[in-house]
Amino acid sequence: MVKVRCKAISSPDLVVTIDLGASLTKVIAMQYPKGESMVLCMEPEVADVSLESLKECEISGEPANGCWIGLPNGENYAIGFLARYKFGGNSLLKELKYDVAVPKICGLLWVLKEKWKLTNKLSIAIAVLLPPSEGSDRTLLETKLKEALSSFSTPTDTMHVKIVLFDAMTEGAGILFNRRGVLGEEFKNRTVAVAMIGYRNASIFVVARGVLSPGVSSDFGMAWMVDAFVRRCSGLSKEDPRIVQALVEAGDECSSEMLAKLSRKRKPEEIAADATTIAESALRSRDDYVRALIRWLSQQLSVDVDEIIFCGGTAEYLRKSLEEHFANRTLIWNGGVEIPPELDTLGMGNRIADVLGLHHAFLVRVSNLIKKDNGSAVIDNAYSSATPSTVLSADGDNIVRSKTPKPKGFLEMPDKL
């Protein structure tokens, strides 16, 4: 293990790891250092709303269903369920993830505070997953987040949150860290591709014998299929949350029985006929989508890749098709991340594999950076804060940092793992 001298941090109240998914915001958090890790999921919608309208909302039941925040710059947002069902919010798929990250993160911190009955003053260590194409926005996200968290309004009070440690990593980083741990030294002899296929986009990056290559993103997330599907069906909106659930339940064959729930007809015979039409549209849209996605993936995956790691909820949805097409390649699903039943309280299964893998790695980093008696900490460079423009190389017990061109689209991982 290469040792790196890094600046120590004070112990945070919370350690929070976030996957800003387009279909769900997935969070794993714990009260540090002795709390149990907890999974929190929130709808992805955000809506800008006047503070007066937000204050009219009655907050009862689960905090996640009545979440809103007011930022120091005067902007106010409904988050998640409240944004979707009361203020016509949408998931803002065309926006960069970092653009909507700030209000989402503020909102989920309030939800955690309410669930755990914490004070309105907290310190946090936070790690966020972003697409490879948004790596250059990492510093801007950190700056905006620190400004917003310093003082923001919520349904119950004004919160003041201090960030003691921030990190942003490429989607798939948690999966990669887990696979690296499984392979051990053998990892340095392999070329591994990580393909993260989510709702909004598909991303891929390659690690060749421990050296990271720039990651790339595309628009071939499941939203591509949903767009094609609703164009073929009258009366459906791509913002309808029932669509994705119905498509997943309909399976590979796009069962008309499962898709009948999307029909707006009233008579049984009309619903049955409509369901058949919907199913045919789903089959064509799925076929078009699978072809487009595989075409893109094939262009990114060279013949020297030893193993392909597939992860993400949409990858699970397309598992049979991907396994059939890449039958002659070595496929590793979710990097071998195992979801403990006691943690999977929301039934998310492998959809939280990436954020869970990163959570484990981030906890190691946080624990090792907590201030020691000598005021410094020693950490494993696999979890260090070295930016992609820094190569870590051993010089005895010290580390020499040398500047190299920053890989476009890759963020916040060391060049050598």
N, C-alpha and C positions, 0 to 999 in steps of 0.2 A: 504493500500500500504506500503510495506516495504521500508524504506529509506536506501540508501547506499551512503556513502561518497566516491567520486571518484575524480581522478585527472582531473582538468579542461583542456579544449583545447582552442586554439585560433580559431576564426571564419574562416572556409574554404571558398575558392572561389566557389568550386563546391561540391555538395553531389552526389555521384555516387553509384548506386546499380546494381550489375551485376549477371546475370545468364549465366554461361559459358556453355550453351547448346551445344550438339553435332550437332544439326541441324541448330541452329541459336544462335549467341551471342545476348542475350536480355539485354538491358540496360535501366534504368530509371535514369535520371539525372536532376539536377536543379542548377541554379546559386543561391547560398545562400547569403542572406536569403529570398529575395523577388522575385526570378525568378519563372517562371512556370515550372512544371515538364514536361519532354519530353521523349518520348520513342524512342530509337535508336536500330535498329537491323542490324547485319552484318553477312555475310556468315561465317561459322566456319573454313574455310580452312586457313592453314598457310603453307608457303613455304620458306625455307632458300635459299637466293639468294645473289649473289655478289652485293656489293654496286654499282659497275660500271653499272651493268644491271638495277638496280633499278633506278638509276639517269637518265637512258635513257627513262624511262616511262614519257609520257606526261600526266600531271594532268589537267583534265578539267571536268566540270560537278560536280557531287556530290563528296565531299571528300571521302566518304565511298567506292567509286568505284576505287580510286587510292591510297589506303592507303599502306604505307610501313614505316618501322622504322629500325633504326640502333642502337644497344645497346652498352653501354660502353665497353663490353667485346669483341667487334669486330664482333658479330653475327648480321646478317641483315636478315630481313624477309619481304616478301609481305604478306598482311593480307586481308582476306575476298575475295571479288570479284576479285581483282587483282591477288591474289594467285591462285584462281581457274581457271581463264580464260587465264592467260598469262604464268604462271610458273608451271602449273601442280600440284598445291598444293592439299592436301587432308585434311580431317577433323581429321586425326590422332586419330581414335577411340581407338586404342590399347594403346595410351599414357595416363598417368595420366592427369587429367584436369589441375593440378597445373603446369605441365611441359610446357603447351602451354599458360597458363594464362598470363604470363608476356608480351610476344609480343602482345597478343590480347588486353590487357588492355592499353599498351602504344599506340597502334594504335587507339583504340576508343577514348582515351583522345585527340589525335590529331584531330580526326574527330569533336569532340565536340568543341574544340578550334577554328577550322575553321568555323563551323556552327554559332557559337556565336561571332566570330571575337574577340577573347580574346588575351591577350598577351601570350608570350611563357613562362612566369613564373607564376605558379599557385600553390595553396595549395588545397588539397582535403581531404574529408572524404569519405572513400570507404568501402563498404560491398560486399562480394562475397559469392555466394552459391556454395558449394562443396558436392560431394557424402559423405555419412557417412564413407565409407571406407578410405577416404583421410583426415580424421581429424588430423592425426599425422603430416601432411604436412603443416598445417596452419602456423606455425612459420617460416618454411623455405620459404613458399610463400611470407610472409610479408617481410622477409629479402631480398630476391631476387628482389622483387618489388621495395623496397625502393632504392636499388642500381641502378636498371635500370632507374627508373623515375628521378633520380638526374640529368641525362643529356643524352638525346637520340635524335638521328637524325630523321628528318621527311622530306617529300617532300618540305616543305617551310622553315624550320629553325630548330635550336636545341632547344628542350623543356627542361625545368627544373621544375619538379613537386615535391612538398613536401607533404608527407602524414601526416596529423595532427591526423587522427583517422583511424584505420584499423580494420576490423572485418571479420571473415569468419564463416559462419554458414551452418548447414546441409541443403541440399535441402529439401524443405517442411517447413522450419522455418517460412517463411512469411505466408504460409497457416495456420500454427499452431497458430501464434500470432493473426491472424484475428479471428480464431475460439475461441480462449481464450477470446477475447474481446466480442464476441457475447454471450458466455455462462456465463461470469462473474464468480461469486462464484460457480456456478454449475459445472464449469470445474474441480474443485478439487474433485468432487464426481464421476467423470467418468473415464473410461479407453478408450482412444482415439488412434486409429492407423492412421498414415499418410502414404499413399502409393503414392509415386511419380514415375510415369512411363513416361520416356522420350525416346529419340531416342537411346541413347547409353546404358542406364542401367535402371533398376528398383530398387528403394530403399524403405525401410520401417522402421519406428520407432514407438514406442508405448509410450504414456504418461499415466501411471496408477495413478489416483488420484493425479495428479500434479507431479509425480516422473517420470523422463525420463529414458528410457531403452536404451541400446546400439542400434544404427541403423545398418542395414545390407543392402548391395547392391548385385545385381546380374547382369548378362549379358543379362537379358531378356528385353532389350529395343527394340524398333521397328527395330533396326539394325539387330537383330536376324532373324526377318521375312524377311527383305530385302535380307540378305545373302542366306536364303533358296530359296527365289523367283528367284534371278538371277542365282542360280545354276540350276534351272529347265528351264530357258529360254536362248536360244542361242543368243549371240550378245549383251547382256546387261551387264553393269558394275554397281556395287553397289555405285560407286562414282558419277553416273549420277544423278544430282539433280532433274531430271524430274520424277524419279521413285516414290519417296515418294509422290510427288504432285499427280501423276496419281493414286496411290493406295488409297489415301485419297478421291479423287474425285470419284473413282469407288465405294466407299461405302462398306457396309457390304456384298453385293452380288457380289462384284468385277465385275462390269459392263464391258463387253467386249468393249462397245462403248467408254468408258472413257479410257480404256487401249490400244485402237488401236493406240494412239499417240506414243506408245513405239515401234511399229513395224518398222522394217527397210526395209520392202518390198515396192515396188513401185506401182504395179498394184492393183486396188481396190479389186479384188477378192482374191488376195494373202494377202492383208492387213486384210480383213475380216476373212480369215481362221487363219491367224497368231494371230489376236486379240482373237479368241476363245481359242486357245492354251494358250496364255498368261493369259487369265482370269481363265482357269482351274488351271494353275500353281499358280496363286495368291490365289485362293480359298483354295487349299491344303496347301499352305504356311501359310495362315492366320489361318486356322484351327489348324495346328501344333503349331503355335505360341501361340494362345489363350490357348490351352491345357497346354503348357509348363508354361506359365505365371501364369495361375490360379493354377496349381499344386504347383508352388513355393509360391504364395501368401497364399494359404490355409495352407501351412506348417508354415507360419510365424504368422498367425492370430489365436490366441487362442479363445476359446468359451466365455471368459469373456470380450472380447472387446465390448464396448457399441456402438461405432460407428466407421465406416471406412471412412476416408476422402481420396477420390481419386483426384489426380491432375496430371498435365502434359499433353502435347499434345497427346501422345500415348494413355493415359487413355481416352481422349475425342474420339479418333479414335475407341477405343474398348468399348465405353460406353454401347452399347446395350448388348454385350456379358457379360460384368462385372455385369451389373444390373440383367441379367437373372440368372447368377450363384449365386450371393450373394443376391438373392431376399428376403431371410429370415433374412438379416442383415440390420442395419440402415446405409445407405450410405449418406454422405454429399459431394457434389461435390465442389471442390476448396475451401473448408472451408468457403463458403459463401462470398468470395471476389467478389466484384462487380467492373467491369471495366467501369469507366466513359467514355462516348462516346467521350468527348473532348480530352481524353488522348489516346484513341485507334485509333490514326491517321493512323496506318499501318495495321489495320484490324487483329491484332493478337488475339483479344478476350481473352479467358481464358488461352492462352499460356503464358501470362504475369502475371497471378494471383499470382504466388509465389514471383516473384521479386517485384511486386507492394505491396504485403503485407509486405515484408521485408523493402521496401522503406519507407512505412509509419512508421514502427517501428523504423527504423534507424534515420529518421528525428526527432522523439521524443528524441532519445538518443543524437543526435548531439546538438539539441537545449538546452537540459538540461545540457550538458557538456561544453557549451560555458562559458568562464571565467566570473564569477560573481565578484562583488566588493571585496568579501572576498577571492577570489582566489580558490574557490572550487565549486562543483556543487552537487546537490542531484538528483538522478535518480531512476526510478522505477526498481526494480531488475529484472523484466521480460525482460528488454532490456539491462541489465548490461553486462559488459565484463567479468563476472565471467567465468572461464574455467570450463569444466566438472569435474575437480578434486577438485572443491571448493563447499562446501555446504553453503548456506546463511541462517543464523538463527538469529532471532531477540533477542537482549539483551537490553531491554529498547529502546532507540533511536539509539543504536549502532549496529554494525554487527560483529558477531563472525565468522571468517573464519576457518573452520576445514578441514584438508586434508582427502580425501577418495580415494579409488582406481579409477583411471580414466577409465570411460566406453570406451571400445574399439570401435572405429568407430563413435563416436559421438563428435561433436565439438561445442565449443563456445556458449553454452546455459547454463543457471543456471540449477542445478539439480532439483530445485523446482520452479514451475511457479505459 
